[in-house]
């Protein structure tokens, strides 16, 4: 029987399958089912600063609408301060205490100060690691890409100074040079990298003439080729841990990511589509493949097909694309 154990940012994991941040993990019962199904770790739903601010605004509006109605009603609806992230932190702490596997917090902020403040508060819940979710949508024509990267590196540097637990970053593929960004963040103290963030994009309703978010925003299996490529390029070039995200549905998908150099993977869409029991199916399929190939451990094939390990130096270069084009002409 194959040994599926691996490590991510120094955390000992019983296998490479991690539940990525999503709404399902807010339920303690679901988290226990994920643990029972074999999940190695759980990334709790992202704490978004913008969501906290929106909730604060909504609460203030609801409270203030009673100010001019009746003197006694003011006592019923006092002008209290918004609870901020306390509800999120309370639920997270409950999950941490309910499962034995590592729980990782996820954070996305818009202000430098809140990145640090919320990072400290998340650490205090007892999570084993922190994932910084860099979801940024440029809207300023005068702001260059270098300024955005420098700002994110500064955030990483400051957060790393203020927490003791391992820190990973979840990045989008929309950088001019992802490899350089990863390298700069590694030098700033990042322990691990999750590639890639899946951004929700609005569509247009032609009947209502308005924007809307499609219900089905889940990933598809072919989406895993992008993280597969970049992880293959990064393996052996940095010491930070690598985690593959997006389009990972089966044990064979997991095997591909490990072959390219991933220490672990995050799964979300396959859980929504196939249920929590899919975790066990993924692990069974991975183990069966390892037995077939006579790999006793994950380390035995970790990074075997990365650029660092391949004898053919052109497999990850532009020549690969040219070969495909030339083949199509035949």
C-alpha angles and dihedrals in degrees: 000000000000121000108232097186118132141159132240120187088341093307113130109231125190090219139352098262114105125175108237124222112289142133094266092071092064088078114079092208090055091050091052090050090050090051092048090049089058106264110162096210142350128229106209121226112286119265103226116198091206090057091051091051092048091051090049091053093048092049092050091051092050092049097044095051088076097051097095100035108078135341094234092050090062088066090052092053108034121190094253125173116258113261091234114195095344095107091049092048092048093053091045092052089051091054092047090055094043100058134049096213120087117278118207123201121222124209138186121178139168100207127062093227095052093051088063097038095049092041089059092047092049091050090054091062090071099253116158096225144001128235117202107210106208101199107160128162111198114225103160118088092198097054113092126215094248091061091054093050093047090051092052092047089051090052091051091049094051096043090049090054092053105045132056099203123087116277127212130181126220108212136191120230091236099103124109089235115014091181093060092047091052092048093050092049091048089055088049090060107270112155099197144011129219113203118226136011113210110223121206110232123198122235130205124251104216093197098050094031093226141109120262139170112244114238093229103064095144122127127253129226095253089059090078094073094081097055088040091059097045094045088052089054095047100045111108093008097084131027094224120108119259126218124185120220135177128050098020109141110144143036089256089057089053091049091053092052093050091048088056092048110273116146090203143343136233119225128194114135094053089054091053092046100040106021133248091292087071088082090068091047090052092051093046091051092048092049092048090051091049091050090049092052091041095240107153095188140021089245089061092073101019109134093355091137098036120121089252093059102037120100090209104076092192098062092094097035137087090270087074090060092047091051090055092050093048090048092052091055091062 
